[in-house]
Amino acid sequence: MLENIIYYIEKVVWSAPLTILLMSAHIYFTFRLKIPQKYVLKGFRLMFKNNNVEGVSSFKSLMTILAGTLGVGNIVGVAAAITIGGIGSVFWIFISGIFAIATKYAETYIPLKYREYKNKKYIGGAMYVLRDILDLKKLGFLFSIFVVLSSFGGSMIQSNAMTEIINIEMNISKVIIAIFVTIFSCYVIFGNEKRIASVSSIIVPIAIIIYVYMCVYLAIHFRNNLVDSIVMIVKEAFNFRSVCGGFFASIGICAMNAGLSKGLYSNEAGMGSSPLFNVSVNSKKSVKEESIIASTSVFIDTVILCTITGILIVASGLWKSTFTPIELINSVFEIVPGGKLCLIVSISIFAISTLPCTGYYGCVGINYLTSNKKVYEVLYKIIYTICVYIGCMSTVKIVWSISSIFNALMIIPNLFLIYKLRKEIDA
């Protein structure tokens, strides 16, 4: 009964209006900011520039944000989109990624511009701008609530993906995995943003290299199917059918919704979550330069790796069989020599490095909402680690649904914010 309610709520919040709103924002800011996608290559150069600073550098911040999107977002998220919305979802993931670069730039620029330096660190985020600049205290309060709830959903997705992979491939009890992951998370989550960023900057590049190795091997292995797969993806994306019984019985509509929602989880553009970590960056770069670096994460994550993953899944032909997202991923990547181990290592690294990052977002929300910050922050971290355990033991579909709902709730106040202050964004 509860599962059916959750699935129904997800369908409602991720219906056509929100899909149109999100994509409209991506397109609007692309042209409003004079196509900031053109700065992508510059972003790669900037992330390695002037990083000799105390605290969180631009590079470490980017690696931390990528930790939360690469791996689970790219691998499991794309597979989930295909199983839910069909192979046409891959096209909409690509399209949303291209245009989402502009939204990521805008939603990073505003919080960075208005961040404050207190207690030897920077603080900021959409909730602070809503309250202090736009005098919208209630909306800032709601956004913070959504951040906290979204962090719980994010923790469940990370722990769930890692548990499912290890359980299937190594036949280790979920209970044992859950206990280990929860204890580890409990240890890491009580660290600060410096520790989180330092760990991510070391282990995330390793996971990326492993992931790229698997993709390159599969691309060579399925080279004869790649062109046909791309053609099929595009055709399915626009395969609209007639209206039946008052509902859109359209593969295209389903593909668009699944692609955009999973594309959102992959790059978080429109949610306003990753800027909560971006504001902690301590560097000599300008607000514009830091925003360019942040938007580069969308290009790396969604435009390149998400799209490649989707094409490879389609090229394998295994998407035609009845698989859960995790089973589909296992079947595709086990073709790679050492693929099972590589998949376990890469997803585990991403999940482990992401759990404290997602928890950090929630802590920012809690600190905004409460006066006795330390007490409530500790309470939040305890609840967060419990959610990690729940994620390990839950079914994949319901975990993704819960996270999709919370992600969607963050979009409206965040998009409203950057639209209201659009004239203050220097592109």
N, C-alpha and C positions, 0 to 999 in steps of 0.2 A: 504494500500500500504506500509506504513512505517513498520507495524507489519510484513508483509511478508518478507521485506528486513532484518529485525532483525533476524527472524527465519532462513533465508537462511544463514546469516553470522554465526550464532551459529552452524549450521550444518557443515559449512566449517571449522571453527576453531576447532570444536570438532570431526573432522573426524578421520579416522584410524591413520594417521601419529602422531598427537598429543597424542592420546591414547597410542600408542606404545612407544612414547618418554617418557611419564610420567611413565608408568609401567616399562619400561626399567631402568629408573633412580632409581625407588624404589628397583628393584632387584639388580642392580649394587651396590648401596651403602649398601645394606644388606650384601653382601659378601665382598665388599671392606673394610667395617668397622668391619668385623668379627662378624656379626650378633648382632648389638646393641640392638635388641629386648630382649636380655637376661637381660638387665638392668632395665626392666619395674618395677619389684618388688622393686628394689633399689630406683627407682624414687619416689615411694610412701613414703619411709622412708625419703628421702632427702628433700621433699617439706615441711616437718614440722621441719627441722633442722636449727638452727641458723637464725630464722626469726625476732629476736629482733633488727631490724635495722631501721634507719630513711629512709623515702622514700618508694619505692615499694619493698616488699619482694618477695621471690620465690613463696610462697603460693598465695599471692595476684595476682601476675602476671599470675599464672596458672588459677586461678578462672576467671580472666578477659578474658583470651583466651578461656576458656571453655564456657564463657557466649555467645561468638559469634558463637559457634558451636553446643553446646547442645541446645535442644529445637527446634529451627527453622531448624538447620542442621539435627538433628536426626529425628524429627517428620515429619515436612513438606518435608524436603529433601528426605528422604527415600520414602515417599508416592509419591513424584513427580517422582522419579526414577522408581518406579513400574508402575505408570500410563503411563510413556513415553516408558520405555524399557522392561516392563514385569517383572515377579517375579524373573527371572534370574539375574536381576540387584542386588538383595540382595547379591548374591554370590560374585559378583565382588566388591561390597562395602566392604565385609569382606576381600577378598584377597588384595585389594588395601590398606586397613587399616593395615593389618599385615606388608606388605612390606614398607608402607609409614612411619612407625616408624623410619626407617633408614634415609630416606630423611629429615624428620623433625629434626633429630639429626644433620645431616650435615649442613642444612641451618640455624640452630640456632648457631652452633659452630663457623662458620666463622664470622658472624657479632659481636658476643660476643668477639671474639678474637681481633678484630680490632676496637672496639668501643672506643670513646674518652670521656674524662670528661671535659665539658665546661659549664661555667655559672652555676655551682653547680648541674649539672645533666649529665647523660650519654647520648650520642647521637650515632647513628649508624644505620646500615641497609645495605641491598644489594647495594643500589645506592652509598653509601659512599665507600664501598669496591671496586666496579667497577671503580669508579673515582680515588681513592687514591692509591689503591694497584695494580690494573690491568691497570691503565691509560686508561680506556675506558669511557671517559666522555659522549660520545653520548649514549652509552648503559645505563649508569647510569641515564641520562636524560630521556630516554625512559621508564625505569623501574619506575621512579618517576611519570611520566605521567600516566602510567598504574595503579599505586597505588592510585592516586587521582580518576581516573575513576572507579576503582574497589570499592572504598569506597562509591561512589555515588550509585553503584549497590547494595552494601551490605546494605546501609541505606534503600533502597526501599524494599528489601526482608524482613528485620526485621519489618518495619512498616506495610508492606502489610500483613504479616502473622498474626500479632497481630490484625489488623483491621478486617481481614476476620473472624477470630475466634470469636471476640467480636460481630461483626455484625450478624453472623449466630446464635450464641447461645443466645445473649441477645437482639437482634433486635434493637440495637442502631444505629442511622444514621452514615454512614461512615464519613460524613462531621464533625459531632460532635467529633467523635473519632480522625479524622485527625487533627483537631484544637488542641485538648488536647495533643496528642502525639507530635505535632510540637512545641507547647509552652514548653512542658517539655524538649524536645530534645534541644531546643534553650538554655534553662537554663543550662542543664548538659554539653552540648558540649563546653561551654565557661569555663569549669573547666579544671584542669590540670590532668596529669596522676595519681597523688596521690589520688585525689578525685575519679577518675574513678575506680582505683584498690580497694580503701577502700569500696566503695559501692558494687562492685562485690563480694568481699570476704565475705560480710554479706548475701546478698540476693541470690547469686547463689547456695550455698549449700542447702538453703531452697527449691529452685526450683528443684534441683537434687533429694532431698528426695521425693518430691511430684511425680516426674516423675518415680522414681524407684517403688514407691507404686503402680502406675497405671500398670506398666509393670509386677510386681509380681502378681497382681490380674488377669491380662489377661492371664498370663502363666498358672496359676492354672485353670482358667475358660476354656481354650482351650487345656488343657494338653493332651487330647486324639488325638489332631490333630498335635501336635508339630513335631513328628518324620516324619509323612507323608509330612508335609509342607517343612521340610528341604530337603527331597528327591526330592520333586517337584522343589524346588529352584535350586538344583544342576543340575537336568535334563534339565531344561529350559535354564540354563546358557550355556550349551553345545549343544543346539539344533540348529546346523548350517544347513542352507538350501542352495540350489543351487543358483548360480549367474543368475540373470534374467535381460535381457535388459541392461547389462553393469553395473548394480548396485547390491550391496550385499543386497539381500532380506532375510537377515538372522536375526532371532530372537536373536541368540547368539551375533552377532555384535552389534545389537541395545542395547541389554542388557548390553554388556560390556561398550559401550560408555556412556549410561545413568548412569550406576553404578559408573564408574570412575569419571564422571563430578560431580555428586551429592555427591560422596564420597569425592571429593576434597573440595567441599564447606563445607562439614561437618568437615574436619580436617585441611584444608588449606595447607597440606603438598605439597611442590613443588612450591607454590606461593611466599613464602618469605615475607608474610605479618605479621604473628604473631611475627617473630623475631624483628620487629620494636618496639614491646612492650617489648619483652624479654630483649633488650639492656638497658631498663630503670631500670632493677632490681639492687638494691643496697644490696649486700650480700657478705659474706665472702667465699662463695662457689666457687669452681674452675669453669672454663669455661666448662669443661667436665661434672661436676655435674649439672650445670644449663641446659646444653643441654639434659641431661638424663631426668630431670624434664619436660622440654618442650616436649620431645618425648613421655612422659607418657600420655600427653593429647590426643594423637592419639589413644592410647590403650583404654583409658576410653571412648572416644567419639565414635570412629568408630568401633573398634573391638568388644567392648562389647555392648554399648547402641544402635548404629545404627543397628547392626546385630540382636539384640533382637527385636527391633522395627519392622524390616522387617519380621522376622519370625512370629511375632504376627499378623501382618497385613495379611499375607498369611494364617495363621491358622484360622483367623476369617472367611475367605471365601468371605469377602466383596469386595475384590479387583476385583472380577469377574463382579461386577456391574459397570455401567458407573458413575464414580465419578471424580470430580476435586480432586487434592491432599488434599485440606482443607476439602472437604466433606467426603473424605475417612477417614481421621483422626478423624473427628467428629463422624462418624458412628462407628468406632472401639472403641474409648476411652469412648464413652457415655455408654458403657456396664458396665464400672466400677462405683460402687456407688460413687456419687459425681463427676463422671468423667468430666462432662461438666465444672464444676467450677474449678476442678484441672487443666484441660487443659488450660482454660483461664488464670489462675493464673501463671502456669509454663511458658507458651509461652510469656505472658506479661512481666514477670520478666526477662526472657532471652532477649527479644527484647529491653526492656528499658535499661538493663545493657549493652547491646551490642552496641547500637547506639552511645554512646560516645566513645567506644573502636574503632569502625570502623572509626569514625570521627578523632580519634587520628592518625590512620594510614595515613589518607589523609593529616592531618596537618604536619606530618613528610615529606611527599612528597612535600607539598607546601613550607615548610621551606628550603628544599634542592634546589628547583627550583628558588626561588626568593631571591632578595637582601634585599628589604624592607619587611622583614618577617612579622612584626606585621600587617601591612595594608593588605597584601594579605591573611594572616591567618584569619583575621576577615571576609574578603570577601568570602573566602572559606567556613567558618562556616555558613555564611548566605545562600550560595548556597546549602550547605549540608542540612540545615533544610528545604529548599524548596523541595529537593529531598525526604526528609522524608514524606512531605505532598503528593507529587506525588505518592510515593509508596503506601500510604494509599488508594488512589483513583484509582490505576491501576489494570489491570487484573493480575492474578497470573502467567499465562504462560509467558507473555511478560516480567514481572519483573525477573523471573528466567532466561530467555534467555539473557537479558541485562547483568545480573550479571555473567552468564557463559562465555560470550564473554570477559568481562574485566578480569575475573579470568584466562582465557586461555592465554591472552596476557602477563601476568606476569610470566608465567611458563618458557618460553624460556630463557630470560636473567638471571633468578634466577638459573635455572639448569646449564646454561653455567658457571656461577660464581662458584658454588660449585664443578663442575667438574674440572675447571681450578686449583682450590686450594685444590683439594682432598688430596694431600699429606701432607697438613698442619693440617688435621683433626686427632686428637688423639682419638682413640677409645679404 
